[in-house]
Amino acid sequence: MVTVPKLCFCMVVHGKGELPACSPARRAGVDDASELSKELHITTRPGVSHRALLRAADVDELWVGGKCMYKLEPIVADGGELIIYAPTSTRSRSCTAR
């Protein structure tokens, strides 16, 4: 068991800079960073959309595009359209079932 004090320094990246959210207590540091990230990066609006566009500029694998789809699917209405714009996606991840 580690008996020295544990510290946590959590960073929230926004734009071109980083905004620190830190706390001496590990759990509080993670919670503070999570709250700040939610305020900066999540936009909410009522209802669902018939069309949603996700710009995934740094996606290089199709698998990550799929992850975008299942994360955003709840905001698209039944019969709606989710468009994932990922111009840098050039390959797919291969997997083998065992």
Secondary structure by P-SEA (a helix, b strand, c coil): ccccbbbbbbbbbcccbbbbbccccaaaaaaaaaaaaaacccccccccccbbbbbccccccaaaaaaaaaaacccccccbbbbbbbccccbbbbbbcc
